[in-house]
Amino acid sequence: MPVYHIGLISMECGQPLPICLPRAQGFDMGLVAVLEKPEHVATYAVHPAHLEVHKMREELCDDTLAYDLEF
C-alpha cells in the first residue's frame, strides 16, 4: 500500500445546532476535516481511507454536499 502524506490535522462530525435547523436544508450531519495546506486536499481525496468513508456515505445517505474552504 502506498504511503500518503495527507496533512490531516483533525476530523470532527456532528449534527446542526437546533437554531440552525431551518437553514440546514434537510442535512442532519456534517463532517469537517482540517488539513495542513490546501494542496493536501487532492491527496486526501484519493486516500484509501477517505475512499472507504466516501463509499459508506454514498450507501447510507440519500443526498450529500461537499466543498472545500481555505482559512
Steps between C-alpha positions, in 0.01 A plus 500: 500500500639844409591743776317831482564824683152641500560770759195406705504700824156416635158367408172567677137422426172599654143613456388857431413709802122525551507872416652412158247234399288739289810572286631142489291411193427155642865409564535347845873432526819683414863394483796738508851387413776751573808461279840670533502659152254542211731282290418205726137493384595317179697235688229461766235454228664183363626352829362144551356586843316802357368291211359247749316776687378641168363157404318465835360850466357420158342178633347667808399844377232602250670831433833656595674832459878539499722802457839631604585823682831671569549697823 
